[in-house]
Amino acid sequence: MVEHHHDSAIETGAEMDYGQHEKTYSTFVSLTKWSVLINVVLLIAMAFFFFTSAGFFSSIILFIILMAVGYFFIK
């Protein structure tokens, strides 16, 4: 049988930088929340534009209003 020998930091038990891990996780969660908000609001505004007779500028105004409301909910 072949034995695999690794000399990496994981195998030697190196110290982890938990502060950096938490910062990365926080950034990931924040970007996920913002991307979900943008996608949902964009889909709502597009549906408003395509399926009503309100028009393009009304859907842009709806997009801005929903983004403002979403901003206060995710902050």
Secondary structure, 3 states (H helix, E strand, C coil): CCCCCCCCHHHHCCCCCHHHHHHHHHHHHHHHHHHHHHHHHHHHHHHHHHHCCCCHHHHHHHHHHHHHHHHHHHC
